[in-house]
Every structure is written in C-alpha cells, then in structure tokens.
Amino acid sequence: MLGNRMKAGLTASADSVFAIGLGMLNLPILAVWLAGLALCPVPVLGTDLLAVTTRVVRWRANLERRLGTRAGVPIRRPYHPPPDHGALGTHRWLRWIITDPATWRDMAWLLPGALIAVPLGLIIVSLVAYSLAGVGLLPLWLFLGEVWFGYGVLWPTASHADAWLALPQGLVLLGVTLFVAPLLRTTAFRFARIFLAPTANAELRLRVAHLTVSRAGAIDAQAAELRRIERDLHDGAQARMVSVGMTIGLAERLVLRDPVAALKLLAEARASSATALVELRHLVRGIHPPVLAERGLEGAVRALAMSLPVPTAVTSRLHGRFDAPVESAVYFAVAEALANMSRHGRAGSAWVTMAYAEGLLTAEVGDDGVGGADAARGTGLHGIESRLDTFDGTMAISSPAGGPTVVTMELPCALSSPKI
C-alpha cells in the first residue's frame, strides 16, 4: 500500500513538470486559435488557418482528457461526428466546428486550465525540490565542507547539527509532498473535466450514438449467427437425416428379396442417425450450452476449464444467477478468450476470476503465455467486444510482450435470482 502511494506520488510529481509546460502552451494555442477565428471570413486563408488551429486545440484538449483518465479522472470526448475527410477546410467543415458546443468549451478551458494547472504544478515541483534540498544538505556539508555551504539559501544552517536536522525534516516533507501530489493533480483534472467533459445533452447524444452502433452490431451478429445455424443444419444434420431416409427406403425394397442386405442398410441408417444426433447436440451446445442452463455461469465456466488442455483455475464470487442472455454472453466471451489463449498464447497455465458487485459483473481471463494480444489484429477479441457491447459491456486487454495476458470484461447487469 505504501509502495503504491510512493509510486503514485512520484508519477504525479513527474507529471507536474509536463503539466507546467502544457499549461504554458495553452496561451499561445488560444492566441493562434482566436486569430484563426478572426480571419475565418477570409476565403481559403481563414478557413485553412481555423482548421489547423482547431485541430491543435482539440489535440491539446484530448491530451488533457487522456492524462486525466490515466490519473483516475475519466473525461470522455464530446465532439459531434465530423464530416467526410474531403470537407476539411470547406464551409461545411467550418460550420461543423462553429456549431459544435465542445469547440467553445475547449477554447474556454485553455486560459483557466493554464491558471490552475501551472500554479499547482509549480507547488508540487517546488515542494519536491525544497525537500530534496533538505535531504541533500548533509552530504553537501560532509563532502564539500562548511566553506562552500556555510549558510544554505533554502535551508539556512550554521553547523553540522543544523544539517543533521535538515535530513529528517526533508524526508518528512518529501513524504508529505508525494502523498499530496496526486491529490493536487486530481484537483487540476477535476477542474478540467468541468469544461472538457460532455454536457448532459452531449452525454445523451453520445449514448444514443453508442446504442445505435451497438444495436446495429447486435442485429448483424444475430443475422450471422442465424446463417451459421442454418448452414450447419443444412450441411450437417439435415443432410444426414436425408441420407438416413434414403437408406431406410432402400432397406424397405430389399427386406423381402435380400433380408441380410436390408439389415446392413438399417444398421447403417442407425449409425447415421446417431451421428446426426451428436451433431445436433453440438449445435445446441453452441447456441446455449445445457450446462449453462443447469448449473449457471459459474458451473459452466468450471466445466469449460476442465475440458481445456491447459490447467485453468477458476475463482468465482458470484452469489446468484443472471438473466440467460447475460450468462450466455459472458460464457461465450470467456470461452473465446480461453480459446485464444490455447491457440496463440502458448501458455502453461491460465485463470478465470468472476465477481459481481454494485451492479457490475466482472470476468477476468489471464494466462502466463507469450503476450502480444491485440484486439485490432484478431477477430476473436473483436468478437468479444461486439458480444459485450450489446449489453453495454466493456473489455480491456493487458498483454505486454512476454506476458502475462489479462482480458478484463465488465458488464452492467442485475442478479436474476439469489443462490440458495
């Protein structure tokens, strides 16, 4: 716990140096953008200048959003969907910029954002420097002598005793600074979120856009799944059942003339019907596994883990059942993640952790393989995202080169029934 606090403090202190520079950069960006806005009535020159400066403003605002999200203050992008790329610098593009409220909120944040971020960053950097000066005072006394460092500017000292006292004081002040630094950085990001986060109307618009895309994806996925089922039935069980019918028909013709041949045909028909039944069971299991309906999500994932060639530990803190579509989505998402691990991860062991708290179902799938998983380069992980997106779920991947790979899936839902 203490190590995490120290790490967060060091990170916030280092970020403060960049925050000072970025905050000071806000002022020339604001000046250039205002110049572009003033010249926008001028054909070509004004629209092009405003297009370039607007991109710079949005780059700066998006950088602040990313930094805030990394620091634990998530800030979403609120912009309207842009026109096509060919409209860049045209009056249509200019109208898109001018009529987007987020453009003016970005501009309004630049000056007060600098006035908040720069002083807070200077406070953090100054306190760290002052603390380090106190910690380093004693070594300077011991190695450089009293002649060179007789009276410190930041830590006035007249003797070795004063230098010895500066050391613990500097350490205490450094510890306090590292504890306070993340709070000050968070304060700056919370202030930025007032301007840079979507308004209530923008949130509603983003929500509608997200639902439109996710529902369209769900419809496409459902249509693809129906086509797969139809294809599997047509090429598998249906073809076998037709073959069984034809074989039985031949046996009917031979039953009086050649009973032995008719018996062989009937035996062949029975074997084909058994194979068709197995294929139907596999097909049903792919639609909704029976073990999922009987034993719930926890039991189904445990059964899945037992069938894998890689030792897979399952830890569950689920205290109830969920709606069938939710359980099915999470089960197949976990199954796909484990399948990717088996195919590409070259892992020696894996684990699955599931928990439910405060209306959020979380499933974590990890392995000790080679890492390097990327949702943008494979259809499996993209399929998991699409499956979870239907329920407003999210997926995050941590897979550095050399491993381990951890896929975290979160899905908002409610308990359907308590576990007795």
RODO-2510 file (C-alpha; in nm, 4 decimals, decimal comma):
residues 420
     n   res          X          Y          Z
     1     m     0,0000     0,0000     0,0000
     2     l     0,2772     0,2416     0,0984
     3     g     0,4735     0,1461    -0,2134
     4     n     0,1738     0,2260    -0,4321
     5     r     0,1363     0,5643    -0,2598
     6     m     0,5010     0,6444    -0,3223
     7     k     0,4772     0,5328    -0,6846
     8     a     0,1650     0,7461    -0,7384
     9     g     0,3388     1,0429    -0,5775
    10     l     0,6478     1,0077    -0,7943
    11     t     0,4307     0,9755    -1,1052
    12     a     0,2287     1,2840    -1,0107
    13     s     0,5481     1,4798    -0,9398
    14     a     0,6945     1,3862    -1,2769
    15     d     0,3646     1,4679    -1,4495
    16     s     0,3641     1,8082    -1,2820
    17     v     0,6741     1,9075    -1,4781
    18     f     0,4925     1,8315    -1,8030
    19     a     0,1748     1,9947    -1,6699
    20     i     0,3616     2,3226    -1,6276
    21     g     0,4845     2,3099    -1,9857
    22     l     0,1473     2,2062    -2,1249
    23     g    -0,0321     2,4733    -1,9230
    24     m     0,2007     2,7417    -2,0581
    25     l     0,1381     2,6036    -2,4074
    26     n    -0,2336     2,6780    -2,3662
    27     l    -0,1799     3,0523    -2,4019
    28     p    -0,0163     3,0593    -2,7494
    29     i    -0,2633     2,7936    -2,8685
    30     l    -0,5502     3,0172    -2,7548
    31     a    -0,3981     3,3211    -2,9254
    32     v    -0,3478     3,1381    -3,2555
    33     w    -0,6989     2,9931    -3,2458
    34     l    -0,8509     3,3374    -3,1855
    35     a    -0,6500     3,4686    -3,4792
    36     g    -0,7844     3,1895    -3,6973
    37     l    -1,1379     3,2625    -3,5801
    38     a    -1,0969     3,6317    -3,6599
    39     l    -0,9660     3,5521    -4,0087
    40     c    -1,2240     3,2840    -4,0901
    41     p    -1,4252     3,5226    -4,3168
    42     v    -1,1184     3,5476    -4,5417
    43     p    -1,1524     3,2860    -4,8189
    44     v    -0,9085     2,9944    -4,8150
    45     l    -0,6588     3,1513    -4,5738
    46     g    -0,9023     3,1994    -4,2879
    47     t    -1,0777     2,8614    -4,3175
    48     d    -0,7495     2,6731    -4,3535
    49     l    -0,5953     2,8540    -4,0571
    50     l    -0,9017     2,7850    -3,8419
    51     a    -0,8994     2,4195    -3,9484
    52     v    -0,5359     2,3801    -3,8451
    53     t    -0,5706     2,5715    -3,5183
    54     t    -0,8882     2,3830    -3,4256
    55     r    -0,7046     2,0563    -3,4703
    56     v    -0,4305     2,1856    -3,2409
    57     v    -0,6873     2,2921    -2,9784
    58     r    -0,8583     1,9554    -2,9912
    59     w    -0,5246     1,7761    -2,9752
    60     r    -0,4436     1,9690    -2,6577
    61     a    -0,7887     1,9057    -2,5060
    62     n    -0,7767     1,5345    -2,5945
    63     l    -0,4297     1,5085    -2,4415
    64     e    -0,5711     1,6516    -2,1179
    65     r    -0,8573     1,4012    -2,1350
    66     r    -0,6159     1,1103    -2,1756
    67     l    -0,3953     1,2324    -1,8905
    68     g    -0,6999     1,2773    -1,6678
    69     t    -0,8290     0,9300    -1,7498
    70     r    -0,4891     0,7814    -1,6691
    71     a    -0,4904     0,9665    -1,3361
    72     g    -0,8325     0,8258    -1,2428
    73     v    -1,0489     1,1182    -1,3596
    74     p    -1,2096     0,9873    -1,6794
    75     i    -1,3093     1,2566    -1,9297
    76     r    -1,4982     1,1488    -2,2413
    77     r    -1,4747     1,3183    -2,5791
    78     p    -1,7912     1,5216    -2,6534
    79     y    -1,7474     1,6164    -3,0201
    80     h    -2,0084     1,5857    -3,2923
    81     p    -1,9275     1,3308    -3,5651
    82     p    -1,7070     1,5039    -3,8262
    83     p    -1,7983     1,5396    -4,1934
    84     d    -1,6126     1,3356    -4,4520
    85     h    -1,2393     1,3911    -4,4918
    86     g    -1,2830     1,5764    -4,8198
    87     a    -1,4724     1,8535    -4,6398
    88     l    -1,1631     1,9661    -4,4448
    89     g    -1,1189     2,3428    -4,4742
    90     t    -1,4516     2,3981    -4,6512
    91     h    -1,7506     2,5973    -4,5295
    92     r    -1,9216     2,2711    -4,4362
    93     w    -1,6303     2,1771    -4,2140
    94     l    -1,6228     2,5306    -4,0739
    95     r    -1,9924     2,5107    -3,9884
    96     w    -1,9313     2,1799    -3,8101
    97     i    -1,6612     2,3442    -3,5966
    98     i    -1,8523     2,6625    -3,5164
    99     t    -2,1808     2,4890    -3,4268
   100     d    -2,0215     2,2270    -3,2001
   101     p    -2,0523     2,3459    -2,8352
   102     a    -1,7480     2,1374    -2,7433
   103     t    -1,5322     2,3664    -2,9586
   104     w    -1,6199     2,6669    -2,7455
   105     r    -1,5829     2,4722    -2,4224
   106     d    -1,2322     2,3663    -2,5279
   107     m    -1,1473     2,7279    -2,6028
   108     a    -1,2980     2,8451    -2,2746
   109     w    -1,0853     2,5914    -2,0824
   110     l    -0,7470     2,6928    -2,2259
   111     l    -0,6917     3,0041    -2,0121
   112     p    -0,8405     2,8933    -1,6759
   113     g    -0,6911     2,5489    -1,7292
   114     a    -0,3476     2,7073    -1,7504
   115     l    -0,4168     2,9259    -1,4468
   116     i    -0,4989     2,6147    -1,2422
   117     a    -0,2511     2,3595    -1,3782
   118     v     0,0598     2,5781    -1,3804
   119     p     0,0390     2,7016    -1,0159
   120     l    -0,0477     2,3543    -0,8858
   121     g     0,2387     2,2063    -1,0871
   122     l     0,4769     2,4710    -0,9557
   123     i     0,3675     2,3960    -0,5986
   124     i     0,4401     2,0259    -0,6399
   125     v     0,7737     2,0767    -0,8166
   126     s     0,8830     2,3431    -0,5659
   127     l     0,7977     2,1250    -0,2672
   128     v     0,9845     1,8293    -0,4154
   129     a     1,2881     2,0472    -0,4901
   130     y     1,2780     2,2005    -0,1417
   131     s     1,2511     1,8566     0,0193
   132     l     1,5399     1,7165    -0,1847
   133     a     1,7487     2,0201    -0,0925
   134     g     1,6954     1,9419     0,2756
   135     v     1,7774     1,5740     0,2242
   136     g     2,0938     1,6574     0,0283
   137     l     2,2145     1,9266     0,2682
   138     l     2,4029     1,6894     0,4992
   139     p     2,6023     1,5163     0,2200
   140     l     2,6999     1,8592     0,0887
   141     w     2,8210     1,9564     0,4346
   142     l     3,0206     1,6349     0,4726
   143     f     3,1838     1,6266     0,1295
   144     l     3,2133     1,9948     0,0327
   145     g     3,2773     2,1489     0,3702
   146     e     3,1435     2,4435     0,5613
   147     v     3,3305     2,6957     0,3498
   148     w     3,1267     2,6075     0,0363
   149     f     2,7924     2,5545     0,2074
   150     g     2,8130     2,7527     0,5285
   151     y     2,4653     2,9050     0,5021
   152     g     2,2100     2,7432     0,2746
   153     v     1,9658     2,9606     0,0859
   154     l     1,6697     2,7213     0,1196
   155     w     1,7796     2,5547     0,4447
   156     p     1,9882     2,8055     0,6496
   157     t     2,2482     2,6139     0,8507
   158     a     2,5401     2,7227     1,0645
   159     s     2,6613     2,3858     1,1931
   160     h     2,6597     2,0108     1,1340
   161     a     2,3738     1,9829     1,3840
   162     d     2,1552     2,2007     1,1636
   163     a     2,2445     1,9839     0,8630
   164     w     2,1596     1,6680     1,0569
   165     l     1,8219     1,8182     1,1495
   166     a     1,7524     1,9122     0,7862
   167     l     1,7754     1,5479     0,6773
   168     p     1,4703     1,4102     0,8675
   169     q     1,2768     1,7302     0,8036
   170     g     1,3425     1,6976     0,4311
   171     l     1,2382     1,3310     0,4336
   172     v     0,9151     1,4083     0,6166
   173     l     0,8368     1,6970     0,3829
   174     l     0,9163     1,4794     0,0801
   175     g     0,6807     1,2086     0,2067
   176     v     0,4024     1,4602     0,2631
   177     t     0,4604     1,6095    -0,0818
   178     l     0,4449     1,2693    -0,2518
   179     f     0,1213     1,1995    -0,0642
   180     v    -0,0353     1,5339    -0,1594
   181     a     0,0907     1,5476    -0,5208
   182     p    -0,1691     1,3024    -0,6634
   183     l    -0,4459     1,4954    -0,4878
   184     l    -0,3314     1,8233    -0,6419
   185     r    -0,3043     1,6653    -0,9867
   186     t    -0,6526     1,5160    -0,9458
   187     t    -0,7827     1,8595    -0,8500
   188     a    -0,6484     2,0042    -1,1753
   189     f    -0,8104     1,7271    -1,3780
   190     r    -1,1428     1,7634    -1,1976
   191     f    -1,1385     2,1309    -1,2852
   192     a    -1,0602     2,0460    -1,6479
   193     r    -1,3484     1,7988    -1,6524
   194     i    -1,5906     2,0861    -1,5853
   195     f    -1,5056     2,2241    -1,9295
   196     l    -1,3887     1,9218    -2,1287
   197     a    -1,6421     1,6561    -2,0278
   198     p    -1,9651     1,6188    -2,2278
   199     t    -2,2657     1,8162    -2,1101
   200     a    -2,5930     1,6400    -2,0295
   201     n    -2,7150     1,6897    -2,3875
   202     a    -2,3843     1,5697    -2,5279
   203     e    -2,3924     1,2641    -2,2997
   204     l    -2,7386     1,1827    -2,4269
   205     r    -2,6256     1,2259    -2,7865
   206     l    -2,3198     1,0041    -2,7312
   207     r    -2,5377     0,7491    -2,5592
   208     v    -2,7810     0,7406    -2,8498
   209     a    -2,4938     0,7094    -3,0982
   210     h    -2,3398     0,4268    -2,8938
   211     l    -2,6712     0,2440    -2,8683
   212     t    -2,7300     0,2861    -3,2417
   213     v    -2,3935     0,1332    -3,3253
   214     s    -2,4154    -0,1433    -3,0646
   215     r    -2,7696    -0,2410    -3,1630
   216     a    -2,6758    -0,2447    -3,5303
   217     g    -2,3819    -0,4660    -3,4413
   218     a    -2,6081    -0,6930    -3,2375
   219     i    -2,8502    -0,7277    -3,5291
   220     d    -2,5638    -0,8099    -3,7663
   221     a    -2,4200    -1,0611    -3,5214
   222     q    -2,7613    -1,2221    -3,4734
   223     a    -2,8126    -1,2473    -3,8502
   224     a    -2,4676    -1,4018    -3,8914
   225     e    -2,5418    -1,6496    -3,6123
   226     l    -2,8715    -1,7487    -3,7739
   227     r    -2,6932    -1,8017    -4,1058
   228     r    -2,4340    -2,0190    -3,9308
   229     i    -2,7042    -2,2294    -3,7658
   230     e    -2,8886    -2,2651    -4,0958
   231     r    -2,5660    -2,3659    -4,2717
   232     d    -2,4738    -2,6177    -4,0001
   233     l    -2,8223    -2,7691    -4,0119
   234     h    -2,8272    -2,7816    -4,3918
   235     d    -2,4776    -2,9263    -4,4334
   236     g    -2,4785    -3,1462    -4,1254
   237     a    -2,7833    -3,2896    -3,9521
   238     q    -3,0267    -3,2250    -4,2386
   239     a    -2,8021    -3,3972    -4,4924
   240     r    -2,7560    -3,6951    -4,2626
   241     m    -3,1283    -3,7262    -4,1970
   242     v    -3,1931    -3,7235    -4,5733
   243     s    -2,9312    -3,9959    -4,6079
   244     v    -3,0995    -4,1947    -4,3297
   245     g    -3,4349    -4,1674    -4,5075
   246     m    -3,2867    -4,2847    -4,8370
   247     t    -3,1100    -4,5753    -4,6663
   248     i    -3,4311    -4,6862    -4,4939
   249     g    -3,6119    -4,6635    -4,8297
   250     l    -3,3564    -4,8952    -4,9880
   251     a    -3,3911    -5,1333    -4,6951
   252     e    -3,7676    -5,1440    -4,7485
   253     r    -3,7172    -5,2589    -5,1082
   254     l    -3,4670    -5,5269    -5,0090
   255     v    -3,6357    -5,6570    -4,6949
   256     l    -3,8207    -5,9374    -4,8863
   257     r    -3,5630    -6,0155    -5,1558
   258     d    -3,2392    -5,9827    -4,9513
   259     p    -3,3022    -5,9579    -4,5740
   260     v    -2,9282    -5,9648    -4,4957
   261     a    -2,8588    -5,6599    -4,7118
   262     a    -3,1638    -5,4852    -4,5657
   263     l    -3,0306    -5,5418    -4,2129
   264     k    -2,6942    -5,3944    -4,3134
   265     l    -2,8696    -5,0878    -4,4529
   266     l    -3,0759    -5,0470    -4,1353
   267     a    -2,7596    -5,0710    -3,9236
   268     e    -2,6006    -4,8046    -4,1426
   269     a    -2,9112    -4,5863    -4,1014
   270     r    -2,8970    -4,6242    -3,7239
   271     a    -2,5282    -4,5225    -3,7178
   272     s    -2,6033    -4,2199    -3,9359
   273     s    -2,8921    -4,1182    -3,7107
   274     a    -2,6651    -4,1435    -3,4052
   275     t    -2,4071    -3,9228    -3,5780
   276     a    -2,6785    -3,6707    -3,6693
   277     l    -2,7918    -3,6659    -3,3064
   278     v    -2,4358    -3,5906    -3,1906
   279     e    -2,4114    -3,3058    -3,4430
   280     l    -2,7421    -3,1644    -3,3232
   281     r    -2,6204    -3,1738    -2,9641
   282     h    -2,3029    -2,9890    -3,0612
   283     l    -2,5139    -2,7343    -3,2480
   284     v    -2,7443    -2,6829    -2,9490
   285     r    -2,4433    -2,6538    -2,7213
   286     g    -2,3101    -2,3765    -2,9450
   287     i    -2,6411    -2,1891    -2,9217
   288     h    -2,6966    -2,2282    -2,5471
   289     p    -2,4985    -2,4954    -2,3635
   290     p    -2,7181    -2,7200    -2,1464
   291     v    -2,4657    -2,6959    -1,8627
   292     l    -2,5180    -2,3190    -1,8627
   293     a    -2,8919    -2,3608    -1,8130
   294     e    -2,8494    -2,6317    -1,5494
   295     r    -2,5541    -2,5095    -1,3437
   296     g    -2,5379    -2,1373    -1,4203
   297     l    -2,2442    -1,9260    -1,5282
   298     e    -2,0069    -2,0411    -1,2548
   299     g    -2,0689    -2,4110    -1,3149
   300     a    -2,0496    -2,3748    -1,6923
   301     v    -1,7141    -2,1924    -1,6768
   302     r    -1,5763    -2,4559    -1,4370
   303     a    -1,6867    -2,7308    -1,6752
   304     l    -1,5268    -2,5418    -1,9628
   305     a    -1,1993    -2,5059    -1,7704
   306     m    -1,1880    -2,8811    -1,7007
   307     s    -1,2058    -2,9554    -2,0738
   308     l    -0,9054    -2,7378    -2,1628
   309     p    -0,5592    -2,8866    -2,2234
   310     v    -0,4015    -2,6094    -2,0145
   311     p    -0,4532    -2,6140    -1,6338
   312     t    -0,7058    -2,3390    -1,5663
   313     a    -0,8015    -2,2177    -1,2175
   314     v    -1,1494    -2,0708    -1,1714
   315     t    -1,2264    -1,8322    -0,8862
   316     s    -1,5856    -1,7183    -0,8515
   317     r    -1,7545    -1,4737    -0,6185
   318     l    -2,0960    -1,4945    -0,7814
   319     h    -2,3832    -1,5294    -0,5346
   320     g    -2,6734    -1,5741    -0,7711
   321     r    -2,7954    -1,6294    -1,1249
   322     f    -2,8256    -1,3752    -1,4018
   323     d    -3,0609    -1,3428    -1,6961
   324     a    -2,9994    -1,6105    -1,9593
   325     p    -2,8763    -1,3672    -2,2311
   326     v    -2,6258    -1,2156    -1,9865
   327     e    -2,4932    -1,5538    -1,8752
   328     s    -2,4686    -1,6675    -2,2364
   329     a    -2,2785    -1,3536    -2,3428
   330     v    -2,0260    -1,3776    -2,0590
   331     y    -1,9848    -1,7539    -2,1012
   332     f    -1,9065    -1,7322    -2,4715
   333     a    -1,6811    -1,4289    -2,4125
   334     v    -1,4813    -1,6258    -2,1542
   335     a    -1,4767    -1,9290    -2,3857
   336     e    -1,3431    -1,7172    -2,6737
   337     a    -1,0738    -1,5629    -2,4528
   338     l    -0,9648    -1,9094    -2,3352
   339     a    -0,9695    -2,0376    -2,6934
   340     n    -0,7397    -1,7516    -2,7994
   341     m    -0,5104    -1,8423    -2,5122
   342     s    -0,4975    -2,2050    -2,6269
   343     r    -0,4398    -2,1154    -2,9935
   344     h    -0,1976    -1,8253    -2,9704
   345     g    -0,0782    -1,7741    -2,6144
   346     r     0,1417    -2,0855    -2,5709
   347     a     0,0552    -2,0647    -2,2017
   348     g     0,1413    -2,3164    -1,9320
   349     s    -0,1444    -2,2151    -1,7048
   350     a    -0,4463    -1,9874    -1,7035
   351     w    -0,7027    -1,8470    -1,4648
   352     v    -1,0558    -1,7123    -1,4660
   353     t    -1,1896    -1,4808    -1,1960
   354     m    -1,5556    -1,3770    -1,1807
   355     a    -1,7185    -1,1382    -0,9355
   356     y    -2,0322    -0,9286    -0,9026
   357     a    -2,0567    -0,6047    -0,7077
   358     e    -2,2666    -0,2891    -0,7282
   359     g    -2,4498    -0,3922    -1,0434
   360     l    -2,1353    -0,4858    -1,2373
   361     l    -2,0407    -0,8384    -1,3430
   362     t    -1,6637    -0,8671    -1,3903
   363     a    -1,4811    -1,1573    -1,5530
   364     e    -1,1022    -1,1689    -1,5811
   365     v    -0,9258    -1,4241    -1,8007
   366     g    -0,5477    -1,4444    -1,7785
   367     d    -0,2609    -1,6688    -1,8823
   368     d     0,1177    -1,6838    -1,8477
   369     g     0,1810    -1,7080    -2,2212
   370     v     0,3900    -1,5018    -2,4589
   371     g     0,1583    -1,1975    -2,4613
   372     g     0,1213    -0,9574    -2,7520
   373     a    -0,2575    -0,9949    -2,7853
   374     d    -0,4255    -0,7092    -2,9723
   375     a    -0,7981    -0,6759    -3,0422
   376     a    -0,7253    -0,4771    -3,3579
   377     r    -0,5345    -0,7666    -3,5156
   378     g    -0,7707    -1,0555    -3,4457
   379     t    -1,1356    -1,1384    -3,4966
   380     g    -1,1681    -1,3351    -3,1732
   381     l    -1,1126    -1,0460    -2,9332
   382     h    -1,3118    -0,8159    -3,1597
   383     g    -1,5963    -1,0667    -3,1387
   384     i    -1,5820    -1,0496    -2,7601
   385     e    -1,6098    -0,6704    -2,7755
   386     s    -1,9092    -0,6932    -3,0082
   387     r    -2,0792    -0,9535    -2,7879
   388     l    -2,0337    -0,7448    -2,4717
   389     d    -2,1192    -0,4195    -2,6471
   390     t    -2,4728    -0,5461    -2,6976
   391     f    -2,5192    -0,5273    -2,3193
   392     d    -2,3185    -0,2027    -2,2800
   393     g    -2,0261    -0,4081    -2,1553
   394     t    -1,6588    -0,3277    -2,1978
   395     m    -1,3371    -0,5207    -2,2499
   396     a    -0,9811    -0,4208    -2,1605
   397     i    -0,6648    -0,6085    -2,2599
   398     s    -0,3265    -0,6034    -2,0900
   399     s    -0,0817    -0,8127    -2,2903
   400     p     0,2769    -0,6895    -2,2918
   401     a     0,5369    -0,8800    -2,4912
   402     g     0,6426    -1,1809    -2,2864
   403     g     0,3115    -1,1910    -2,0984
   404     p     0,1082    -1,2267    -1,8977
   405     t    -0,2113    -1,1611    -2,0905
   406     v    -0,5142    -1,0432    -1,8929
   407     v    -0,8526    -0,9812    -2,0539
   408     t    -1,0940    -0,7963    -1,8243
   409     m    -1,4618    -0,7903    -1,9150
   410     e    -1,7236    -0,5814    -1,7344
   411     l    -2,0961    -0,5981    -1,7929
   412     p    -2,3643    -0,3978    -1,6069
   413     c    -2,6486    -0,6261    -1,5047
   414     a    -2,8688    -0,7305    -1,2134
   415     l    -2,8999    -1,0573    -1,0259
   416     s    -3,1889    -1,2616    -1,1582
   417     s    -3,2138    -1,4941    -0,8582
   418     p    -3,0126    -1,5432    -0,5383
   419     k    -2,8135    -1,8560    -0,4778
   420     i    -2,9747    -2,0727    -0,2112
***
